[in-house]
Amino acid sequence: MNVSFGYEGYETLYENLDFGLDMDSRVAIVGPNGAGKSTFLKLLEGDILPTQGWVNRHTKLRLARFSQHHLESMNLEEDCVAHMKSLDSEMPLEEARAYLGRFGLSGELATKPVKFLSGGQKSRLAFAELAWKQPHIMLLDEPTNHLDLETIEALAMALNNFEGGVVLVSHDERLISLVVDEIWQVKKGDMEKDPPEPGYVRVFNGSFEEYKERLRREFEGGSLLTNKKKAERREKEEKERKAKAAASSSKPPATAPKPAPPRPSGTVTVERRAGPTAGGRTVEAPSGMQRLSLDGADAPKGEAAPVGKFVPPHLRRAEAGVADAWDED
């Protein structure tokens, strides 16, 4: 009643817990990772004590708890039959083997050392141990780890046939929807707020489908951790903006760049002068060589020979009276 809990040296994990369980209870503990779901199961079991308030249990109440830590604490060297006989030294060997066969540990599996079993087979052995204790209420912490779909469905059927209370922590939607009829929501606190805000455990008034729909809306609207991150980002951007404004105000004013020299006024006019074009290049013939024109006439000295019809070189030499090297004397 009015239970609060916090680990020694840390802030309060949650407070004002006020719940009741009986053999008709089918409860799922839901909430984000790190909110304290497994710790809440330890409070129910009595493994830890509340820092405030008290937990009232019937004197003849038998609780059985499944957890991954329970699997790790098994004696790895003994076989499944020896593990069951450790619970009851007077249990006959045949009865132990038959009992294990009901949980899928028949034949060679019953005599195989625990260290050679798979994760799912170890879970079957843990369920066999829980059922042997004949508890009034079962506390199951992530029971579907290492289990395939067929085994999960078999576990759901067994829990529905169990004549006692069930409190489970699980992320498996199928198991929750098949077994539970009540949702307890664990909310993680924020002890860095001013004032600090402890977490809580409250009953969710609705089905598991309605709880999923609510989570979907919260994620779409960003009402979980998203709003907190957005507020932190806005605060950081505001600090950076103020720091930049302060830095810019403390700097000396920058000198203005020198203006470009002004362009000369007026217009630019390009003048084309009329007159004779430059004379053609005159090539003087070497001394002692007679210059011939293309039309057979000697070009006047100092003037370029006019261009006429083309005359082959041997005819030009013949017309000019120049002897050919091939002509006979």
C-alpha positions as CSV (number, residue, x, y, z in Angstrom):
1,M,0.0,0.0,0.0
2,N,1.4,3.4,-1.0
3,V,4.7,1.8,-1.9
4,S,7.7,3.8,-3.1
5,F,11.0,2.4,-4.2
6,G,14.4,3.6,-5.2
7,Y,17.8,1.9,-5.1
8,E,20.2,3.0,-2.4
9,G,22.2,6.0,-3.6
10,Y,19.8,6.8,-6.4
11,E,16.6,8.8,-6.7
12,T,13.1,7.4,-6.3
13,L,12.2,5.0,-9.1
14,Y,8.5,5.2,-8.6
15,E,6.1,6.1,-5.8
16,N,2.4,5.8,-4.7
17,L,2.0,2.2,-5.8
18,D,-1.4,0.8,-4.7
19,F,-2.4,-2.5,-6.3
20,G,-4.0,-5.9,-5.5
21,L,-3.5,-9.3,-7.1
22,D,-5.4,-12.6,-6.7
23,M,-5.7,-16.0,-8.4
24,D,-8.0,-14.6,-11.1
25,S,-5.5,-11.8,-12.2
26,R,-4.2,-11.8,-15.7
27,V,-1.9,-8.8,-15.8
28,A,0.7,-7.5,-18.4
29,I,3.3,-5.0,-17.2
30,V,4.1,-2.7,-20.1
31,G,6.4,0.3,-20.6
32,P,9.6,1.4,-22.2
33,N,12.9,-0.3,-21.6
34,G,14.6,0.9,-18.4
35,A,11.3,2.0,-16.8
36,G,11.5,-0.5,-14.0
37,K,9.2,-3.4,-15.1
38,S,11.5,-6.2,-13.8
39,T,12.1,-4.2,-10.6
40,F,8.3,-4.1,-10.1
41,L,8.1,-7.9,-10.3
42,K,10.9,-8.2,-7.7
43,L,8.8,-6.0,-5.4
44,L,5.8,-8.3,-5.9
45,E,7.9,-11.3,-5.1
46,G,9.5,-9.8,-2.1
47,D,13.0,-10.1,-3.5
48,I,13.5,-6.4,-2.7
49,L,11.8,-4.2,-0.1
50,P,10.0,-0.9,-0.6
51,T,11.7,2.3,0.7
52,Q,8.2,3.5,1.8
53,G,4.9,1.8,2.4
54,W,4.4,-2.0,2.8
55,V,3.4,-5.1,0.8
56,N,0.9,-7.4,2.3
57,R,1.0,-11.1,1.3
58,H,-1.1,-14.0,2.5
59,T,0.9,-16.3,4.8
60,K,0.3,-19.3,2.6
61,L,0.9,-17.6,-0.7
62,R,3.2,-19.4,-3.1
63,L,4.8,-17.3,-5.8
64,A,7.0,-18.6,-8.7
65,R,9.1,-16.3,-10.9
66,F,10.6,-16.9,-14.3
67,S,13.5,-14.7,-15.4
68,Q,16.6,-14.9,-17.6
69,H,18.7,-14.8,-14.5
70,H,17.0,-18.0,-13.4
71,L,18.3,-19.7,-16.5
72,E,21.8,-18.5,-15.9
73,S,21.8,-19.7,-12.4
74,M,21.1,-23.4,-13.3
75,N,23.7,-26.0,-12.6
76,L,25.1,-26.6,-16.1
77,E,26.8,-29.9,-15.2
78,E,23.7,-31.8,-14.1
79,D,21.0,-33.2,-16.5
80,C,17.3,-32.4,-16.5
81,V,16.3,-35.4,-14.4
82,A,18.9,-34.5,-11.7
83,H,17.6,-30.9,-11.8
84,M,14.0,-32.0,-11.1
85,K,15.2,-34.4,-8.4
86,S,17.0,-31.5,-6.7
87,L,13.5,-30.0,-6.2
88,D,12.2,-33.2,-4.5
89,S,14.7,-35.8,-3.5
90,E,12.0,-38.4,-3.1
91,M,10.8,-38.0,-6.7
92,P,11.1,-41.3,-8.5
93,L,13.3,-41.4,-11.7
94,E,10.4,-42.6,-13.9
95,E,8.1,-39.8,-12.6
96,A,10.8,-37.2,-13.3
97,R,11.3,-38.4,-16.9
98,A,7.5,-38.5,-17.5
99,Y,7.0,-35.1,-16.0
100,L,9.8,-33.6,-18.2
101,G,8.2,-35.3,-21.3
102,R,5.1,-33.1,-20.8
103,F,7.4,-30.1,-21.5
104,G,9.1,-31.5,-24.5
105,L,12.2,-32.8,-22.7
106,S,11.8,-36.5,-23.4
107,G,14.3,-39.2,-24.5
108,E,17.9,-38.2,-24.6
109,L,17.1,-34.6,-23.7
110,A,16.1,-35.6,-20.2
111,T,19.6,-37.1,-19.5
112,K,21.6,-34.5,-21.4
113,P,23.6,-32.0,-19.2
114,V,22.0,-28.5,-19.1
115,K,25.1,-26.9,-20.7
116,F,24.3,-28.8,-23.9
117,L,20.7,-27.6,-24.1
118,S,19.6,-24.7,-26.3
119,G,18.0,-21.6,-25.0
120,G,14.5,-22.8,-25.7
121,Q,15.2,-26.1,-24.0
122,K,16.5,-24.4,-20.9
123,S,13.3,-22.3,-20.9
124,R,11.2,-25.5,-21.0
125,L,13.1,-26.9,-18.0
126,A,12.5,-23.6,-16.1
127,F,8.8,-23.8,-16.9
128,A,8.7,-27.4,-15.7
129,E,10.3,-26.3,-12.4
130,L,7.7,-23.5,-12.0
131,A,4.8,-25.8,-12.6
132,W,6.2,-28.4,-10.1
133,K,6.1,-25.7,-7.4
134,Q,2.3,-25.4,-8.0
135,P,2.3,-21.6,-7.3
136,H,-0.8,-19.5,-6.7
137,I,0.6,-16.7,-8.9
138,M,3.2,-16.8,-11.6
139,L,5.5,-13.9,-12.3
140,L,7.0,-14.2,-15.8
141,D,9.8,-11.8,-16.9
142,E,10.2,-12.1,-20.7
143,P,9.2,-15.7,-21.0
144,T,9.1,-15.8,-24.8
145,N,12.9,-15.3,-25.2
146,H,14.4,-18.3,-27.2
147,L,10.9,-19.7,-27.9
148,D,9.6,-20.3,-31.4
149,L,6.1,-19.4,-32.5
150,E,4.7,-22.9,-31.9
151,T,6.1,-23.0,-28.3
152,I,4.7,-19.5,-27.6
153,E,1.2,-20.6,-28.6
154,A,1.6,-23.7,-26.4
155,L,2.7,-21.5,-23.5
156,A,-0.4,-19.2,-24.0
157,M,-2.7,-22.3,-23.9
158,A,-1.0,-23.6,-20.7
159,L,-1.3,-20.2,-19.0
160,N,-5.0,-20.0,-20.0
161,N,-5.5,-23.4,-18.4
162,F,-3.5,-22.5,-15.3
163,E,-5.8,-22.0,-12.3
164,G,-3.9,-19.2,-10.7
165,G,-2.8,-15.6,-11.3
166,V,-0.4,-14.5,-14.0
167,V,1.7,-11.4,-14.1
168,L,4.0,-11.1,-17.1
169,V,6.5,-8.7,-18.6
170,S,6.7,-9.3,-22.3
171,H,7.2,-7.6,-25.7
172,D,5.4,-10.4,-27.5
173,E,2.0,-9.0,-28.6
174,R,0.6,-12.4,-29.4
175,L,1.2,-13.7,-25.9
176,I,-0.3,-10.6,-24.3
177,S,-3.4,-10.6,-26.5
178,L,-4.0,-14.3,-25.8
179,V,-3.5,-14.3,-22.1
180,V,-4.0,-11.0,-20.2
181,D,-7.1,-9.0,-19.6
182,E,-5.5,-6.1,-17.6
183,I,-2.7,-3.7,-18.5
184,W,-0.5,-2.0,-16.0
185,Q,1.6,0.8,-17.4
186,V,5.0,1.6,-16.0
187,K,6.1,5.2,-16.6
188,K,9.7,6.2,-16.2
189,G,10.4,9.3,-14.1
190,D,12.6,12.3,-14.8
191,M,14.5,13.2,-11.7
192,E,16.4,16.0,-13.5
193,K,13.3,18.1,-13.7
194,D,12.7,20.9,-11.2
195,P,11.0,19.7,-9.1
196,P,11.9,16.0,-9.8
197,E,9.2,13.8,-11.3
198,P,9.3,10.1,-10.0
199,G,7.9,7.3,-12.1
200,Y,4.7,5.4,-11.5
201,V,2.7,2.2,-12.2
202,R,-0.9,2.8,-13.2
203,V,-3.8,0.7,-14.5
204,F,-4.5,1.3,-18.2
205,N,-8.3,1.5,-18.6
206,G,-8.6,-0.3,-21.9
207,S,-7.6,-3.3,-24.0
208,F,-4.1,-4.1,-25.3
209,E,-5.2,-3.0,-28.8
210,E,-6.3,0.4,-27.4
211,Y,-2.9,0.7,-25.6
212,K,-1.1,0.0,-28.9
213,E,-3.2,2.6,-30.7
214,R,-2.4,5.1,-28.0
215,L,1.3,4.4,-28.3
216,R,1.0,4.8,-32.1
217,R,-0.7,8.2,-31.7
218,E,2.0,9.3,-29.2
219,F,4.8,8.3,-31.5
220,E,3.2,10.0,-34.5
221,G,2.6,13.2,-32.5
222,G,6.0,13.0,-30.8
223,S,4.6,13.1,-27.3
224,L,7.1,10.6,-25.7
225,L,10.8,11.4,-25.8
226,T,10.5,13.3,-29.0
227,N,9.1,16.5,-27.3
228,K,11.9,16.4,-24.8
229,K,14.6,16.1,-27.5
230,K,12.9,18.9,-29.5
231,A,12.9,21.2,-26.5
232,E,16.6,20.5,-25.8
233,R,17.5,21.2,-29.5
234,R,15.6,24.5,-29.4
235,E,17.3,25.5,-26.2
236,K,20.7,24.6,-27.7
237,E,19.9,26.6,-30.9
238,E,18.8,29.6,-28.8
239,K,22.1,29.5,-26.8
240,E,24.1,29.4,-30.0
241,R,22.2,32.3,-31.5
242,K,22.8,34.4,-28.4
243,A,26.5,33.5,-28.4
244,K,26.8,34.5,-32.1
245,A,25.0,37.8,-31.4
246,A,27.3,38.6,-28.5
247,A,30.4,37.7,-30.5
248,S,29.3,39.9,-33.4
249,S,28.6,42.9,-31.1
250,S,32.0,42.7,-29.5
251,K,33.9,42.7,-32.9
252,P,35.1,46.1,-34.3
253,P,33.1,47.3,-37.3
254,A,34.5,46.1,-40.5
255,T,36.0,48.8,-42.9
256,A,34.1,49.4,-46.0
257,P,35.8,48.3,-49.3
258,K,37.4,51.0,-51.4
259,P,35.1,52.2,-54.2
260,A,36.1,51.4,-57.8
261,P,37.6,54.3,-59.8
262,P,34.9,56.1,-61.8
263,R,34.7,55.5,-65.5
264,P,35.7,58.4,-67.9
265,S,32.7,60.3,-69.2
266,G,31.9,60.5,-72.9
267,T,31.8,58.0,-75.7
268,V,34.5,56.2,-77.5
269,T,34.5,56.6,-81.3
270,V,36.4,54.3,-83.7
271,E,37.6,56.2,-86.8
272,R,38.3,54.4,-90.0
273,R,40.7,56.3,-92.2
274,A,40.3,56.2,-96.0
275,G,43.3,56.1,-98.3
276,P,45.5,53.8,-100.3
277,T,46.2,50.4,-98.9
278,A,49.7,49.3,-98.1
279,G,51.7,48.4,-101.2
280,G,52.4,44.9,-102.2
281,R,55.7,43.3,-101.3
282,T,58.3,43.4,-104.2
283,V,60.8,40.7,-104.5
284,E,63.9,41.6,-106.5
285,A,65.5,39.0,-108.7
286,P,69.1,38.0,-107.8
287,S,71.8,39.7,-109.9
288,G,72.7,37.9,-113.1
289,M,69.3,36.2,-113.4
290,Q,66.6,37.2,-115.8
291,R,63.1,37.6,-114.5
292,L,60.4,36.1,-116.6
293,S,56.7,37.0,-116.5
294,L,54.0,34.4,-116.7
295,D,52.7,35.8,-120.0
296,G,56.2,35.7,-121.6
297,A,57.0,39.4,-121.3
298,D,59.6,40.9,-119.1
299,A,58.2,42.7,-116.2
300,P,59.4,46.2,-115.8
301,K,62.0,46.7,-113.1
302,G,60.5,47.6,-109.7
303,E,57.0,46.3,-110.5
304,A,55.4,43.0,-109.8
305,A,54.8,40.8,-112.8
306,P,51.2,40.6,-113.9
307,V,49.5,37.3,-113.4
308,G,48.4,35.7,-116.8
309,K,47.9,32.3,-118.2
310,F,50.0,29.5,-117.0
311,V,53.0,28.4,-119.2
312,P,54.9,25.3,-118.4
313,P,58.6,25.8,-117.4
314,H,60.1,24.1,-120.5
315,L,58.1,26.4,-122.8
316,R,59.0,29.4,-120.8
317,R,62.7,28.6,-121.2
318,A,62.3,27.9,-124.9
319,E,60.5,31.3,-125.5
320,A,63.2,33.0,-123.5
321,G,66.0,31.4,-125.5
322,V,67.4,29.6,-122.5
323,A,69.1,26.3,-123.4
324,D,68.0,23.1,-121.7
325,A,70.5,20.8,-120.2
326,W,69.0,17.9,-122.3
327,D,69.2,19.8,-125.6
328,E,71.8,18.6,-128.1
329,D,74.5,21.0,-129.3
